[in-house]
Amino acid sequence: MEFKRVPAIDKCFQILELLAKSKEPFGITEISNEINLNKSTVFNIVYTLSDLGVLENKDNKFGFGTNLYVLGKAAEQGSDLIRNIHPYLKSISEKTGLSAFLGIRSDLKTVIIDKYDSSHDLKISSEIGARIPLVAGAHGKAFLSLLKEEEINEILSDEKSQKYIHFSGKDKNEYIKSVMKVKDEGFAFEDEEYLKGIRALAIPLRLNRKKIQCAIWAVGLKTQIKETSLKSYIDFLKEIAKKIESQF
């Protein structure tokens, strides 16, 4: 089947290539003049990329944002990361019957970079590349546990984080205590904090050779993560995390 080239993507890459060649950020008019695109098109593309974190807006001048850096690092390092960790996700899913995920932190979001779906008909799944609010569930606590307390406090003070703290049934101070507990115990557990009827377990990964923050987590229905199985699942995920960390 023949594909149809998407003009908007061509224009997007024209802008990115222009910024890549420049050491200084560009304004809308400058970009428009340099690549001969009308200002309204440039405006819409540039602000969309800014909203995605691919570009950064400083005083109406646009340069590369942190999300592009994260994607670049994932491209540079992620191939071996995913290749090595994917079999462990498979092991987690087969052992527990849950869906297993690998994610990286991107500012206030978690980006899923690999997964292994549960074999059950009723399962929790998400697309690779999906961006989940950082402070939403077990994975968020796992990521936050990798940070210093002042960094945790700053993230939780952000307005976008506040509503997800509210979903957890905790206030900010209680949430910080729960993150500190993850630091001590090495795992995070979520019981219907983000989605009703869903439980999850997450383990932060301390990868010395990687500059990106990673975590693995397993998700299932509440009926699939029973109290009687909880300890064995946690121990198994911790064991997997140690094996992964020993490789990186």
N, C-alpha and C positions, 0 to 999 in steps of 0.2 A: 504494500500500500504506500503510495506517495504521500509525503508530508507537505503541509503548507507552511512556509516560513512565516513567522509571526513578526510583523514590522516593529511592534512595540519592544520586543526583546532585542532586535537589532539596534534600535535607538538607545535602549538601556545600556548595551555594551559599548556603544559609541561614547556615551558619557563616562562609563567606568574606565575605558581605555584612555580617554582624555585626562582624567584625574590621575591615572597611573603614571602618565608621562610628566605630570607637573609636580613640583615640590610644594606648591602653594594651593590652598583651596580656591575654588571658583564660585562666583555669583551666578545667578540665573542668566543674566544678560551676557556675561562672558562665555558661559557654556553655549548659549544660543548662537552667538557670533562665531565661535570657534568651530562648531560642527554643523553650522547652517541648518539648525532646526528652529521652528517657531517657539517663542517664549512660553506659550501656554502648554505645549507638549513637554518642554524641558521642565517647567514648573511641576506638572503632574508626576512625571517620572521621578524627579529628584526628591520631591516630598514623600512619595511612596517608598522610595529606597531609604529615606531618613526614618520613616515610621517603622520600617523593618530593621533598623539598626545597621544597615549596610553602609549608609552615609551618615555623616555627622554634621549638624547645622550649627555653626558658630558665627553669630552676627550676620546671618544670611549669606555666609560663605560655606561651601560644601566640600568636605573631604571624606576620606574613608573612615567608616565607623568601626566600632569594636566587633560587631557581628561579622563583618567581612574578614576581620583578623581571625575570629574563631573558626569561620568556614575554611579559611586558608590553612590554619593549623590542622583542622580535621582532615583536609585533603592531603596535607603533607604527612601527617602522622597516622591518620585514621585508617588507612588501608591495612596496615599491619595490626593496628589496635583492634579493628573489627574482625580481621581474619583470625587473630589469636583468641579473642574473647567469645566469638560466636559459638564454638563448641561448648563453652561453659554455659551459655544461655540455654542451649539445647539440653544439657544435663540438668539444669535447674528445672526446666519445664517438664522433662520426663520424670524427674524424681518427685516433684510436688504436684504436677497436674495443672500448674498455673502458667500464665503467660509471663515471659521473662524479657526484660528490657535493659539496654545499655544507653545511657544518656550523658550529655555534656552540658555544663552550665553556660548560658549566654546571657549575661546581665541578669535581668529579672525573669528569665525564661529557662526552661529545661528543653533541650533539643534531643529528641530520640534519634540515635544514629544506627541502632540495630535492635532486633527483637527476635523472639522465637515464640510463636503463638501456642497456646494450650491446644491439645488435641480434642478437648471436650467440645460438644456442640454449643453449650452455653459458656462463653468465655469473654474476657476483656481483651480488646485489641486496640491498636492505634497504628497510624501510618509512620513509617520511617521518615524523618524530617519534620514530624509534627512538633510544634512548640507549645509546651504546657507551662502555665504559670509556675514560677519557682516555688512560691509559698503555697503549695497546694498538694498536700499529701506527703507520704513517706519519703519520696525522692527528694523533696525540698529540704526536709530536715537533715537528710544525709549530706546534701551539698552544703548546707549552712554549717554543719558540724566541722567542715574543713576550714572554716574561716575563724578569724579572731573575733572576740566578743564585740568589739566596737564596730566591726564590719557587719556583723549579724544585726546589731542594733540599727545601723544605718539603713540596711535593706528593709527591715521590718517597719521602719518609720515611713517608708515610701507609701504614698496614698494607694498605689496599685496593689500593694501587699496587704493592706489593712482588711480588705473584704475577705481575703482567703484565710486570714487569721481568725476572722469572725466565724467562718464556716467550720473551723476546727473546734469551736466551742470554748476557745481560750482567749484571754486578753494577751496583749503583747508580752508582758512579763512572764506569764505562764508559758507562752510559746517559747520564749528564750530559755526557760528552765527545761523544757522538753528537748530543745536542741542540745543543751549542755549534757543532758542525760544520754543523748546519742553519742556525744563525744566520749563519754565514760564507758558506755556499753558496746559501742561499735556497730549498732544497728538502729534503724528507725521502724516503728510499727504504726500503721494507720488503720483506724477502725471507723469507717464511714465518715471520715473528716472532710473528704473532698466530694465523694459521690455516695449517695445512700445505697446501702447493700454491698459496698465494696470494701475489701480489706487489702492491705499491701505491706510488704516488707522490703526495706531498702538497706543497702550497705554502701558507704562511701569508699571509693578506691583511692588509695594514696600511691600514685604512680610517680616514682622519683624521676623517671626519664621523660615524663610528659609535662608540658606546661599547661595543659587543659585540665579542668576539674571534671572527674567522671564518677558515676555511680551505677550500680546495678540494682534492679528491683524486680520483685515478683508480685503479680496482681491477680486477684480472683474474687469470686463472689464470697460473701461472708460465710456461706455454708461450705465453701471449699477450703477455708482457712480456719479450722476449728481449734479451740483452745488446747485440745489434746495433742494436736500436731504442731503447734506453734514453736515449741522449743526445738524440735528436730529440724524444722524448716530454717529457723534462725541459725542453728549450728551448721547446717549444710551450706547456707549462703556465706557464712563467715569463712568456712573452709574453702569455698570457691574463690572468695575475695583474696585470701592469702595466696592461693595458687596464681591468680592473675597478677597480684602485686610482685610476686617473685620473678615474673617475666619482664616487668617494666621498672 
